[in-house]
Amino acid sequence: MMSTETSTVTTRARRAAGREKDPDKLTRFQPGRGLLGLLGMLIVVWFLANLFLAFGYYPQWFGNKLVIGVVALIAGVGGAALLFWFLNMFVEALPQRFSLAIIPYAFLLPAFALVALVLLYPTIQTINYSFANADSTAYIGLANYRTIFADSEFWASVINNILWLVIVPAVTVGLGVVIAVLADKLSATGERVSKGLIFVPMAISFVAATAVWGLVYAYNPAEQSQTGLLNAIWTSFGGEPQTWLAIESAKLNSILLMVILIWMQAGFAMVLLSAAIKGVPDDTVEAARIDGATEFQVFRLVVIPQIAGTIITVFVTVFILVLKVFDIVYVSTNGAYDTNVLANLFFNKLFAAGEAGQASAIVVVLLVAVSPLIWFQIKTFREGDTAR
């Protein structure tokens, strides 16, 4: 019995070795299997593209958002599974020496294609439109850039963006550090509850958050009761009710809008920084205390240097978000009272003024401004991965 089993195993091993060394498999292409895989991929992509267009062209079938959601979910998951199945079939039909080498890249290809479709292509088109006239029918060179650089509203928006960039990331990170440190001093239950409450604004959309804070800044005439929280507090101390978002002096209205974003992002900063602080080795902290360092010195000289990477990551992330800030300004003032920012200026140029060329030029300026920061963030992540 043992002899028979040994013989069977030996035979299988020889067959496997024979297949591995089969020179035909290394160089042979299976045209039928390869063609089927290629046609399958093309049919799946064609079907998904036409289904996407059908959502708009056939409202009688897809008028219900729930129906669209269910169909999109089923088609998306099923289509992705079929696409990768046919892709695998095509790759396996290639000669083995090629298929083994390209299979990792082949499975990344759909993701790269999707990124190129929804990110790279629109970016190239936007740069192209920035050199065209208002309706993108003729090229006019650098005229759009000359126009926006000569526009006082553009420079006012740039100044406001710079003000947002100086204040919001710094305050958000600082507030996140303070909250993280204080929350870590609480009991386990108190820490969970406090962090949960502080993180809640992250789950609110920018539009909803702005609407909530609009109630805080709401104004009623002096003869009426004040429904806005800020005016209610202000008038209780004897002040006159103010239209807070119309006060341009000292950029008070812009600062009040920044408070909304800080309120939303403080929870994000707190979560990441709290995790980083908990990751600081206790040995280093205890050693500093034994050496006579105060709690503040321990935090400044021991903890901060060890969480510097996380601080930079949070700062850069919020910095990039601030560069693109739009919803808060659009919903609250739409750029009135000298509160405009570049993203809102772009929106008004494109949809209100119908100046697609100038709007595209503004976006290109934003792209140039944000690109070094994105590169820096990617570089920081790579260095962190290498260090780990």
BADO-807297 format. One record per residue (C-alpha): residue number from 1; x, y negated, z negated. Coordinates in steps of 0.05 Angstrom, whole numbers. Each point is the difference from the previous one (the first is absolute). Layout:
// BADO-807297
<atom><i>NUM</i><x>X</x><y>Y</y><z>Z</z></atom>
...
This chain:
// BADO-807297
<atom><i>1</i><x>0</x><y>0</y><z>0</z></atom>
<atom><i>2</i><x>55</x><y>-47</y><z>-19</z></atom>
<atom><i>3</i><x>37</x><y>17</y><z>64</z></atom>
<atom><i>4</i><x>-61</x><y>-17</y><z>42</z></atom>
<atom><i>5</i><x>-9</x><y>-68</y><z>-34</z></atom>
<atom><i>6</i><x>74</x><y>-16</y><z>8</z></atom>
<atom><i>7</i><x>-4</x><y>18</y><z>74</z></atom>
<atom><i>8</i><x>-61</x><y>-44</y><z>10</z></atom>
<atom><i>9</i><x>33</x><y>-60</y><z>-34</z></atom>
<atom><i>10</i><x>63</x><y>10</y><z>41</z></atom>
<atom><i>11</i><x>-40</x><y>3</y><z>64</z></atom>
<atom><i>12</i><x>-37</x><y>-64</y><z>-16</z></atom>
<atom><i>13</i><x>65</x><y>-35</y><z>-18</z></atom>
<atom><i>14</i><x>31</x><y>21</y><z>66</z></atom>
<atom><i>15</i><x>-60</x><y>-25</y><z>38</z></atom>
<atom><i>16</i><x>2</x><y>-67</y><z>-37</z></atom>
<atom><i>17</i><x>74</x><y>-6</y><z>15</z></atom>
<atom><i>18</i><x>-13</x><y>17</y><z>72</z></atom>
<atom><i>19</i><x>-53</x><y>-55</y><z>4</z></atom>
<atom><i>20</i><x>47</x><y>-50</y><z>-32</z></atom>
<atom><i>21</i><x>54</x><y>17</y><z>50</z></atom>
<atom><i>22</i><x>-46</x><y>5</y><z>59</z></atom>
<atom><i>23</i><x>33</x><y>-45</y><z>51</z></atom>
<atom><i>24</i><x>-65</x><y>-5</y><z>41</z></atom>
<atom><i>25</i><x>-38</x><y>-31</y><z>-58</z></atom>
<atom><i>26</i><x>54</x><y>-53</y><z>-8</z></atom>
<atom><i>27</i><x>-7</x><y>-23</y><z>72</z></atom>
<atom><i>28</i><x>-70</x><y>23</y><z>21</z></atom>
<atom><i>29</i><x>-56</x><y>-50</y><z>10</z></atom>
<atom><i>30</i><x>-72</x><y>25</y><z>-6</z></atom>
<atom><i>31</i><x>-36</x><y>-42</y><z>52</z></atom>
<atom><i>32</i><x>-71</x><y>25</y><z>-15</z></atom>
<atom><i>33</i><x>5</x><y>-13</y><z>-74</z></atom>
<atom><i>34</i><x>35</x><y>-66</y><z>11</z></atom>
<atom><i>35</i><x>-52</x><y>-25</y><z>50</z></atom>
<atom><i>36</i><x>-57</x><y>21</y><z>-46</z></atom>
<atom><i>37</i><x>32</x><y>-38</y><z>-58</z></atom>
<atom><i>38</i><x>11</x><y>-63</y><z>42</z></atom>
<atom><i>39</i><x>-70</x><y>1</y><z>28</z></atom>
<atom><i>40</i><x>-29</x><y>12</y><z>-69</z></atom>
<atom><i>41</i><x>36</x><y>-61</y><z>-28</z></atom>
<atom><i>42</i><x>-23</x><y>-44</y><z>58</z></atom>
<atom><i>43</i><x>-72</x><y>23</y><z>-8</z></atom>
<atom><i>44</i><x>0</x><y>-13</y><z>-76</z></atom>
<atom><i>45</i><x>29</x><y>-70</y><z>9</z></atom>
<atom><i>46</i><x>-49</x><y>-15</y><z>56</z></atom>
<atom><i>47</i><x>-59</x><y>24</y><z>-42</z></atom>
<atom><i>48</i><x>20</x><y>-41</y><z>-62</z></atom>
<atom><i>49</i><x>12</x><y>-63</y><z>42</z></atom>
<atom><i>50</i><x>-68</x><y>6</y><z>33</z></atom>
<atom><i>51</i><x>-34</x><y>14</y><z>-66</z></atom>
<atom><i>52</i><x>31</x><y>-63</y><z>-28</z></atom>
<atom><i>53</i><x>-27</x><y>-40</y><z>59</z></atom>
<atom><i>54</i><x>-68</x><y>34</y><z>-6</z></atom>
<atom><i>55</i><x>-9</x><y>-31</y><z>-69</z></atom>
<atom><i>56</i><x>-6</x><y>-68</y><z>34</z></atom>
<atom><i>57</i><x>-31</x><y>19</y><z>67</z></atom>
<atom><i>58</i><x>-57</x><y>43</y><z>-27</z></atom>
<atom><i>59</i><x>-31</x><y>-35</y><z>-60</z></atom>
<atom><i>60</i><x>-64</x><y>42</y><z>9</z></atom>
<atom><i>61</i><x>41</x><y>60</y><z>-21</z></atom>
<atom><i>62</i><x>49</x><y>-32</y><z>-48</z></atom>
<atom><i>63</i><x>-40</x><y>-57</y><z>-29</z></atom>
<atom><i>64</i><x>4</x><y>28</y><z>-71</z></atom>
<atom><i>65</i><x>65</x><y>-12</y><z>-37</z></atom>
<atom><i>66</i><x>-9</x><y>64</y><z>-39</z></atom>
<atom><i>67</i><x>-5</x><y>39</y><z>65</z></atom>
<atom><i>68</i><x>63</x><y>-35</y><z>26</z></atom>
<atom><i>69</i><x>37</x><y>17</y><z>-64</z></atom>
<atom><i>70</i><x>-19</x><y>74</y><z>1</z></atom>
<atom><i>71</i><x>14</x><y>8</y><z>74</z></atom>
<atom><i>72</i><x>67</x><y>-36</y><z>-6</z></atom>
<atom><i>73</i><x>21</x><y>43</y><z>-59</z></atom>
<atom><i>74</i><x>-17</x><y>65</y><z>34</z></atom>
<atom><i>75</i><x>30</x><y>-21</y><z>67</z></atom>
<atom><i>76</i><x>62</x><y>-28</y><z>-34</z></atom>
<atom><i>77</i><x>16</x><y>61</y><z>-42</z></atom>
<atom><i>78</i><x>-20</x><y>50</y><z>53</z></atom>
<atom><i>79</i><x>33</x><y>-39</y><z>56</z></atom>
<atom><i>80</i><x>65</x><y>-5</y><z>-39</z></atom>
<atom><i>81</i><x>0</x><y>75</y><z>-14</z></atom>
<atom><i>82</i><x>-13</x><y>17</y><z>73</z></atom>
<atom><i>83</i><x>53</x><y>-50</y><z>23</z></atom>
<atom><i>84</i><x>54</x><y>30</y><z>-43</z></atom>
<atom><i>85</i><x>-22</x><y>71</y><z>18</z></atom>
<atom><i>86</i><x>7</x><y>-14</y><z>74</z></atom>
<atom><i>87</i><x>65</x><y>-38</y><z>-13</z></atom>
<atom><i>88</i><x>28</x><y>60</y><z>-36</z></atom>
<atom><i>89</i><x>-21</x><y>44</y><z>58</z></atom>
<atom><i>90</i><x>36</x><y>-44</y><z>50</z></atom>
<atom><i>91</i><x>64</x><y>-3</y><z>-42</z></atom>
<atom><i>92</i><x>1</x><y>76</y><z>-10</z></atom>
<atom><i>93</i><x>-7</x><y>9</y><z>76</z></atom>
<atom><i>94</i><x>67</x><y>-35</y><z>10</z></atom>
<atom><i>95</i><x>65</x><y>39</y><z>0</z></atom>
<atom><i>96</i><x>19</x><y>16</y><z>-72</z></atom>
<atom><i>97</i><x>64</x><y>-41</y><z>1</z></atom>
<atom><i>98</i><x>-42</x><y>-62</y><z>17</z></atom>
<atom><i>99</i><x>-62</x><y>15</y><z>-43</z></atom>
<atom><i>100</i><x>39</x><y>10</y><z>-64</z></atom>
<atom><i>101</i><x>37</x><y>-66</y><z>10</z></atom>
<atom><i>102</i><x>-60</x><y>-44</y><z>18</z></atom>
<atom><i>103</i><x>-56</x><y>28</y><z>-43</z></atom>
<atom><i>104</i><x>11</x><y>-49</y><z>-59</z></atom>
<atom><i>105</i><x>-2</x><y>-59</y><z>48</z></atom>
<atom><i>106</i><x>-59</x><y>28</y><z>38</z></atom>
<atom><i>107</i><x>-43</x><y>1</y><z>-63</z></atom>
<atom><i>108</i><x>20</x><y>-71</y><z>-16</z></atom>
<atom><i>109</i><x>-17</x><y>-23</y><z>70</z></atom>
<atom><i>110</i><x>-75</x><y>-11</y><z>-12</z></atom>
<atom><i>111</i><x>14</x><y>-44</y><z>-60</z></atom>
<atom><i>112</i><x>52</x><y>-40</y><z>38</z></atom>
<atom><i>113</i><x>-49</x><y>-7</y><z>59</z></atom>
<atom><i>114</i><x>-55</x><y>-25</y><z>-47</z></atom>
<atom><i>115</i><x>47</x><y>-51</y><z>-32</z></atom>
<atom><i>116</i><x>22</x><y>-24</y><z>69</z></atom>
<atom><i>117</i><x>-73</x><y>-6</y><z>21</z></atom>
<atom><i>118</i><x>-27</x><y>-38</y><z>-60</z></atom>
<atom><i>119</i><x>62</x><y>-39</y><z>-21</z></atom>
<atom><i>120</i><x>54</x><y>-5</y><z>53</z></atom>
<atom><i>121</i><x>-44</x><y>-13</y><z>60</z></atom>
<atom><i>122</i><x>-41</x><y>-56</y><z>-33</z></atom>
<atom><i>123</i><x>64</x><y>-32</y><z>-25</z></atom>
<atom><i>124</i><x>29</x><y>-1</y><z>71</z></atom>
<atom><i>125</i><x>-65</x><y>-27</y><z>27</z></atom>
<atom><i>126</i><x>-3</x><y>-55</y><z>-52</z></atom>
<atom><i>127</i><x>71</x><y>-22</y><z>17</z></atom>
<atom><i>128</i><x>-21</x><y>1</y><z>74</z></atom>
<atom><i>129</i><x>-62</x><y>-42</y><z>-13</z></atom>
<atom><i>130</i><x>40</x><y>-52</y><z>-39</z></atom>
<atom><i>131</i><x>31</x><y>-21</y><z>66</z></atom>
<atom><i>132</i><x>-68</x><y>-5</y><z>35</z></atom>
<atom><i>133</i><x>-55</x><y>-53</y><z>2</z></atom>
<atom><i>134</i><x>-63</x><y>-3</y><z>-42</z></atom>
<atom><i>135</i><x>-36</x><y>55</y><z>37</z></atom>
<atom><i>136</i><x>63</x><y>41</y><z>16</z></atom>
<atom><i>137</i><x>-8</x><y>-8</y><z>76</z></atom>
<atom><i>138</i><x>67</x><y>-36</y><z>15</z></atom>
<atom><i>139</i><x>68</x><y>-5</y><z>-31</z></atom>
<atom><i>140</i><x>20</x><y>-69</y><z>-27</z></atom>
<atom><i>141</i><x>68</x><y>16</y><z>-30</z></atom>
<atom><i>142</i><x>15</x><y>-29</y><z>-69</z></atom>
<atom><i>143</i><x>-57</x><y>-51</y><z>2</z></atom>
<atom><i>144</i><x>-39</x><y>36</y><z>-55</z></atom>
<atom><i>145</i><x>60</x><y>-1</y><z>-46</z></atom>
<atom><i>146</i><x>12</x><y>-74</y><z>14</z></atom>
<atom><i>147</i><x>-73</x><y>-15</y><z>-15</z></atom>
<atom><i>148</i><x>-3</x><y>36</y><z>-67</z></atom>
<atom><i>149</i><x>68</x><y>-27</y><z>-22</z></atom>
<atom><i>150</i><x>-26</x><y>-71</y><z>14</z></atom>
<atom><i>151</i><x>-65</x><y>13</y><z>-37</z></atom>
<atom><i>152</i><x>-3</x><y>-30</y><z>-71</z></atom>
<atom><i>153</i><x>-51</x><y>52</y><z>-21</z></atom>
<atom><i>154</i><x>50</x><y>55</y><z>18</z></atom>
<atom><i>155</i><x>54</x><y>-30</y><z>-45</z></atom>
<atom><i>156</i><x>-50</x><y>-12</y><z>-56</z></atom>
<atom><i>157</i><x>-18</x><y>74</y><z>5</z></atom>
<atom><i>158</i><x>74</x><y>18</y><z>-2</z></atom>
<atom><i>159</i><x>10</x><y>-42</y><z>-63</z></atom>
<atom><i>160</i><x>-60</x><y>34</y><z>-32</z></atom>
<atom><i>161</i><x>27</x><y>68</y><z>19</z></atom>
<atom><i>162</i><x>68</x><y>-17</y><z>-31</z></atom>
<atom><i>163</i><x>-36</x><y>-23</y><z>-63</z></atom>
<atom><i>164</i><x>-37</x><y>66</y><z>-3</z></atom>
<atom><i>165</i><x>66</x><y>38</y><z>11</z></atom>
<atom><i>166</i><x>35</x><y>-37</y><z>-55</z></atom>
<atom><i>167</i><x>-54</x><y>7</y><z>-53</z></atom>
<atom><i>168</i><x>-41</x><y>63</y><z>11</z></atom>
<atom><i>169</i><x>54</x><y>55</y><z>4</z></atom>
<atom><i>170</i><x>40</x><y>-29</y><z>-58</z></atom>
<atom><i>171</i><x>-61</x><y>-9</y><z>-46</z></atom>
<atom><i>172</i><x>-28</x><y>68</y><z>20</z></atom>
<atom><i>173</i><x>65</x><y>37</y><z>-16</z></atom>
<atom><i>174</i><x>10</x><y>-40</y><z>-64</z></atom>
<atom><i>175</i><x>-71</x><y>14</y><z>-23</z></atom>
<atom><i>176</i><x>6</x><y>73</y><z>20</z></atom>
<atom><i>177</i><x>63</x><y>7</y><z>-43</z></atom>
<atom><i>178</i><x>-32</x><y>-33</y><z>-60</z></atom>
<atom><i>179</i><x>-63</x><y>41</y><z>5</z></atom>
<atom><i>180</i><x>39</x><y>65</y><z>9</z></atom>
<atom><i>181</i><x>43</x><y>-14</y><z>-61</z></atom>
<atom><i>182</i><x>-59</x><y>-20</y><z>-44</z></atom>
<atom><i>183</i><x>-43</x><y>59</y><z>23</z></atom>
<atom><i>184</i><x>56</x><y>49</y><z>-16</z></atom>
<atom><i>185</i><x>-3</x><y>-25</y><z>-72</z></atom>
<atom><i>186</i><x>-72</x><y>22</y><z>-8</z></atom>
<atom><i>187</i><x>-26</x><y>69</y><z>-19</z></atom>
<atom><i>188</i><x>-9</x><y>51</y><z>55</z></atom>
<atom><i>189</i><x>-75</x><y>-14</y><z>4</z></atom>
<atom><i>190</i><x>9</x><y>-76</y><z>-3</z></atom>
<atom><i>191</i><x>53</x><y>3</y><z>54</z></atom>
<atom><i>192</i><x>-45</x><y>40</y><z>47</z></atom>
<atom><i>193</i><x>-60</x><y>-45</y><z>-11</z></atom>
<atom><i>194</i><x>39</x><y>-65</y><z>7</z></atom>
<atom><i>195</i><x>37</x><y>22</y><z>62</z></atom>
<atom><i>196</i><x>-64</x><y>26</y><z>31</z></atom>
<atom><i>197</i><x>-35</x><y>-67</y><z>-11</z></atom>
<atom><i>198</i><x>58</x><y>-40</y><z>27</z></atom>
<atom><i>199</i><x>6</x><y>45</y><z>61</z></atom>
<atom><i>200</i><x>-75</x><y>-5</y><z>18</z></atom>
<atom><i>201</i><x>8</x><y>-64</y><z>43</z></atom>
<atom><i>202</i><x>45</x><y>40</y><z>47</z></atom>
<atom><i>203</i><x>-63</x><y>40</y><z>19</z></atom>
<atom><i>204</i><x>-37</x><y>-63</y><z>21</z></atom>
<atom><i>205</i><x>4</x><y>-27</y><z>71</z></atom>
<atom><i>206</i><x>30</x><y>-69</y><z>11</z></atom>
<atom><i>207</i><x>-68</x><y>-27</y><z>22</z></atom>
<atom><i>208</i><x>-36</x><y>27</y><z>-62</z></atom>
<atom><i>209</i><x>55</x><y>-26</y><z>-47</z></atom>
<atom><i>210</i><x>-5</x><y>-69</y><z>32</z></atom>
<atom><i>211</i><x>-75</x><y>1</y><z>-8</z></atom>
<atom><i>212</i><x>8</x><y>17</y><z>-74</z></atom>
<atom><i>213</i><x>49</x><y>-56</y><z>-11</z></atom>
<atom><i>214</i><x>-45</x><y>-47</y><z>40</z></atom>
<atom><i>215</i><x>-48</x><y>7</y><z>-58</z></atom>
<atom><i>216</i><x>55</x><y>-18</y><z>-49</z></atom>
<atom><i>217</i><x>17</x><y>-63</y><z>40</z></atom>
<atom><i>218</i><x>-74</x><y>-17</y><z>15</z></atom>
<atom><i>219</i><x>-21</x><y>-73</y><z>-5</z></atom>
<atom><i>220</i><x>-67</x><y>-30</y><z>-20</z></atom>
<atom><i>221</i><x>-16</x><y>-74</y><z>-8</z></atom>
<atom><i>222</i><x>9</x><y>-29</y><z>-70</z></atom>
<atom><i>223</i><x>-74</x><y>-3</y><z>-14</z></atom>
<atom><i>224</i><x>-6</x><y>75</y><z>11</z></atom>
<atom><i>225</i><x>26</x><y>57</y><z>-43</z></atom>
<atom><i>226</i><x>66</x><y>27</y><z>24</z></atom>
<atom><i>227</i><x>-3</x><y>71</y><z>26</z></atom>
<atom><i>228</i><x>74</x><y>2</y><z>17</z></atom>
<atom><i>229</i><x>43</x><y>25</y><z>-57</z></atom>
<atom><i>230</i><x>56</x><y>-50</y><z>11</z></atom>
<atom><i>231</i><x>-47</x><y>-60</y><z>2</z></atom>
<atom><i>232</i><x>-38</x><y>26</y><z>-60</z></atom>
<atom><i>233</i><x>64</x><y>2</y><z>-41</z></atom>
<atom><i>234</i><x>23</x><y>-67</y><z>29</z></atom>
<atom><i>235</i><x>-65</x><y>-36</y><z>-16</z></atom>
<atom><i>236</i><x>-3</x><y>30</y><z>-70</z></atom>
<atom><i>237</i><x>62</x><y>-41</y><z>-15</z></atom>
<atom><i>238</i><x>-33</x><y>-63</y><z>26</z></atom>
<atom><i>239</i><x>26</x><y>1</y><z>72</z></atom>
<atom><i>240</i><x>-40</x><y>-13</y><z>63</z></atom>
<atom><i>241</i><x>-16</x><y>60</y><z>44</z></atom>
<atom><i>242</i><x>50</x><y>7</y><z>57</z></atom>
<atom><i>243</i><x>-1</x><y>29</y><z>70</z></atom>
<atom><i>244</i><x>63</x><y>38</y><z>-16</z></atom>
<atom><i>245</i><x>14</x><y>26</y><z>69</z></atom>
<atom><i>246</i><x>-3</x><y>-70</y><z>29</z></atom>
<atom><i>247</i><x>54</x><y>-30</y><z>-46</z></atom>
<atom><i>248</i><x>61</x><y>-8</y><z>45</z></atom>
<atom><i>249</i><x>44</x><y>-37</y><z>-51</z></atom>
<atom><i>250</i><x>59</x><y>43</y><z>-23</z></atom>
<atom><i>251</i><x>-27</x><y>55</y><z>46</z></atom>
<atom><i>252</i><x>-48</x><y>19</y><z>-56</z></atom>
<atom><i>253</i><x>-51</x><y>31</y><z>47</z></atom>
<atom><i>254</i><x>53</x><y>43</y><z>33</z></atom>
<atom><i>255</i><x>26</x><y>22</y><z>-68</z></atom>
<atom><i>256</i><x>-70</x><y>20</y><z>-21</z></atom>
<atom><i>257</i><x>-5</x><y>43</y><z>63</z></atom>
<atom><i>258</i><x>67</x><y>32</y><z>-18</z></atom>
<atom><i>259</i><x>-29</x><y>20</y><z>-67</z></atom>
<atom><i>260</i><x>-48</x><y>46</y><z>37</z></atom>
<atom><i>261</i><x>56</x><y>39</y><z>34</z></atom>
<atom><i>262</i><x>42</x><y>2</y><z>-64</z></atom>
<atom><i>263</i><x>-61</x><y>28</y><z>-37</z></atom>
<atom><i>264</i><x>-7</x><y>54</y><z>53</z></atom>
<atom><i>265</i><x>73</x><y>20</y><z>5</z></atom>
<atom><i>266</i><x>20</x><y>-3</y><z>-73</z></atom>
<atom><i>267</i><x>-28</x><y>70</y><z>-11</z></atom>
<atom><i>268</i><x>41</x><y>27</y><z>58</z></atom>
<atom><i>269</i><x>63</x><y>-31</y><z>-28</z></atom>
<atom><i>270</i><x>-16</x><y>24</y><z>-70</z></atom>
<atom><i>271</i><x>-9</x><y>73</y><z>21</z></atom>
<atom><i>272</i><x>66</x><y>5</y><z>38</z></atom>
<atom><i>273</i><x>40</x><y>-39</y><z>-52</z></atom>
<atom><i>274</i><x>-30</x><y>39</y><z>-58</z></atom>
<atom><i>275</i><x>21</x><y>66</y><z>34</z></atom>
<atom><i>276</i><x>70</x><y>-29</y><z>11</z></atom>
<atom><i>277</i><x>6</x><y>-22</y><z>-73</z></atom>
<atom><i>278</i><x>-22</x><y>69</y><z>-25</z></atom>
<atom><i>279</i><x>55</x><y>29</y><z>44</z></atom>
<atom><i>280</i><x>55</x><y>-38</y><z>-37</z></atom>
<atom><i>281</i><x>40</x><y>51</y><z>-41</z></atom>
<atom><i>282</i><x>-12</x><y>-7</y><z>-75</z></atom>
<atom><i>283</i><x>74</x><y>12</y><z>-14</z></atom>
<atom><i>284</i><x>20</x><y>-66</y><z>32</z></atom>
<atom><i>285</i><x>-53</x><y>-39</y><z>-38</z></atom>
<atom><i>286</i><x>18</x><y>32</y><z>-67</z></atom>
<atom><i>287</i><x>75</x><y>-12</y><z>12</z></atom>
<atom><i>288</i><x>-14</x><y>-74</y><z>11</z></atom>
<atom><i>289</i><x>-40</x><y>-4</y><z>-64</z></atom>
<atom><i>290</i><x>54</x><y>35</y><z>-39</z></atom>
<atom><i>291</i><x>50</x><y>-51</y><z>27</z></atom>
<atom><i>292</i><x>-44</x><y>-55</y><z>-31</z></atom>
<atom><i>293</i><x>-37</x><y>-25</y><z>61</z></atom>
<atom><i>294</i><x>-68</x><y>-33</y><z>-12</z></atom>
<atom><i>295</i><x>-62</x><y>26</y><z>35</z></atom>
<atom><i>296</i><x>4</x><y>-57</y><z>50</z></atom>
<atom><i>297</i><x>73</x><y>14</y><z>14</z></atom>
<atom><i>298</i><x>-15</x><y>74</y><z>9</z></atom>
<atom><i>299</i><x>-54</x><y>-17</y><z>50</z></atom>
<atom><i>300</i><x>41</x><y>-52</y><z>37</z></atom>
<atom><i>301</i><x>67</x><y>35</y><z>1</z></atom>
<atom><i>302</i><x>-19</x><y>74</y><z>1</z></atom>
<atom><i>303</i><x>-71</x><y>9</y><z>26</z></atom>
<atom><i>304</i><x>-2</x><y>-54</y><z>54</z></atom>
<atom><i>305</i><x>64</x><y>23</y><z>37</z></atom>
<atom><i>306</i><x>-27</x><y>71</y><z>2</z></atom>
<atom><i>307</i><x>-68</x><y>-20</y><z>30</z></atom>
<atom><i>308</i><x>29</x><y>-53</y><z>47</z></atom>
<atom><i>309</i><x>-13</x><y>44</y><z>61</z></atom>
<atom><i>310</i><x>-74</x><y>6</y><z>-17</z></atom>
<atom><i>311</i><x>-4</x><y>-75</y><z>-14</z></atom>
<atom><i>312</i><x>29</x><y>-15</y><z>69</z></atom>
<atom><i>313</i><x>-48</x><y>50</y><z>33</z></atom>
<atom><i>314</i><x>-61</x><y>-31</y><z>-33</z></atom>
<atom><i>315</i><x>24</x><y>-70</y><z>15</z></atom>
<atom><i>316</i><x>12</x><y>14</y><z>74</z></atom>
<atom><i>317</i><x>-67</x><y>37</y><z>7</z></atom>
<atom><i>318</i><x>-39</x><y>-58</y><z>-30</z></atom>
<atom><i>319</i><x>43</x><y>-49</y><z>41</z></atom>
<atom><i>320</i><x>-20</x><y>34</y><z>65</z></atom>
<atom><i>321</i><x>-73</x><y>1</y><z>-22</z></atom>
<atom><i>322</i><x>2</x><y>-74</y><z>-15</z></atom>
<atom><i>323</i><x>28</x><y>-15</y><z>70</z></atom>
<atom><i>324</i><x>-63</x><y>32</y><z>28</z></atom>
<atom><i>325</i><x>-50</x><y>-31</y><z>-49</z></atom>
<atom><i>326</i><x>-64</x><y>-17</y><z>36</z></atom>
<atom><i>327</i><x>-65</x><y>24</y><z>-32</z></atom>
<atom><i>328</i><x>6</x><y>-42</y><z>-63</z></atom>
<atom><i>329</i><x>10</x><y>-65</y><z>37</z></atom>
<atom><i>330</i><x>-51</x><y>15</y><z>54</z></atom>
<atom><i>331</i><x>-56</x><y>18</y><z>-49</z></atom>
<atom><i>332</i><x>13</x><y>-56</y><z>-50</z></atom>
<atom><i>333</i><x>18</x><y>-62</y><z>41</z></atom>
<atom><i>334</i><x>15</x><y>23</y><z>72</z></atom>
<atom><i>335</i><x>61</x><y>-44</y><z>-4</z></atom>
<atom><i>336</i><x>-35</x><y>-64</y><z>-21</z></atom>
<atom><i>337</i><x>29</x><y>-48</y><z>-51</z></atom>
<atom><i>338</i><x>71</x><y>16</y><z>23</z></atom>
<atom><i>339</i><x>-3</x><y>73</y><z>-21</z></atom>
<atom><i>340</i><x>12</x><y>31</y><z>69</z></atom>
<atom><i>341</i><x>51</x><y>56</y><z>10</z></atom>
<atom><i>342</i><x>28</x><y>29</y><z>65</z></atom>
<atom><i>343</i><x>-46</x><y>61</y><z>3</z></atom>
<atom><i>344</i><x>-62</x><y>-43</y><z>-8</z></atom>
<atom><i>345</i><x>27</x><y>-50</y><z>51</z></atom>
<atom><i>346</i><x>10</x><y>57</y><z>49</z></atom>
<atom><i>347</i><x>-72</x><y>23</y><z>-11</z></atom>
<atom><i>348</i><x>-29</x><y>-70</y><z>12</z></atom>
<atom><i>349</i><x>44</x><y>-11</y><z>61</z></atom>
<atom><i>350</i><x>-23</x><y>65</y><z>32</z></atom>
<atom><i>351</i><x>-74</x><y>4</y><z>-18</z></atom>
<atom><i>352</i><x>-20</x><y>-72</y><z>-13</z></atom>
<atom><i>353</i><x>44</x><y>-38</y><z>48</z></atom>
<atom><i>354</i><x>7</x><y>55</y><z>53</z></atom>
<atom><i>355</i><x>75</x><y>-12</y><z>5</z></atom>
<atom><i>356</i><x>25</x><y>72</y><z>8</z></atom>
<atom><i>357</i><x>70</x><y>-23</y><z>21</z></atom>
<atom><i>358</i><x>12</x><y>-44</y><z>-60</z></atom>
<atom><i>359</i><x>-31</x><y>52</y><z>-47</z></atom>
<atom><i>360</i><x>48</x><y>52</y><z>28</z></atom>
<atom><i>361</i><x>59</x><y>-47</y><z>-9</z></atom>
<atom><i>362</i><x>-19</x><y>-9</y><z>-74</z></atom>
<atom><i>363</i><x>-2</x><y>76</y><z>-8</z></atom>
<atom><i>364</i><x>69</x><y>6</y><z>32</z></atom>
<atom><i>365</i><x>27</x><y>-51</y><z>-50</z></atom>
<atom><i>366</i><x>-30</x><y>42</y><z>-56</z></atom>
<atom><i>367</i><x>30</x><y>63</y><z>30</z></atom>
<atom><i>368</i><x>69</x><y>-31</y><z>3</z></atom>
<atom><i>369</i><x>-7</x><y>-23</y><z>-73</z></atom>
<atom><i>370</i><x>-22</x><y>67</y><z>-27</z></atom>
<atom><i>371</i><x>47</x><y>46</y><z>41</z></atom>
<atom><i>372</i><x>63</x><y>-12</y><z>-43</z></atom>
<atom><i>373</i><x>-39</x><y>15</y><z>-62</z></atom>
<atom><i>374</i><x>-27</x><y>65</y><z>28</z></atom>
<atom><i>375</i><x>70</x><y>20</y><z>21</z></atom>
<atom><i>376</i><x>26</x><y>-16</y><z>-70</z></atom>
<atom><i>377</i><x>-55</x><y>41</y><z>-32</z></atom>
<atom><i>378</i><x>14</x><y>60</y><z>45</z></atom>
<atom><i>379</i><x>74</x><y>-7</y><z>-15</z></atom>
<atom><i>380</i><x>-14</x><y>-2</y><z>-75</z></atom>
<atom><i>381</i><x>-43</x><y>63</y><z>4</z></atom>
<atom><i>382</i><x>54</x><y>37</y><z>38</z></atom>
<atom><i>383</i><x>53</x><y>-20</y><z>-49</z></atom>
<atom><i>384</i><x>-45</x><y>23</y><z>-57</z></atom>
<atom><i>385</i><x>-11</x><y>67</y><z>33</z></atom>
<atom><i>386</i><x>75</x><y>8</y><z>12</z></atom>
<atom><i>387</i><x>14</x><y>-17</y><z>-73</z></atom>
<atom><i>388</i><x>-49</x><y>53</y><z>-23</z></atom>
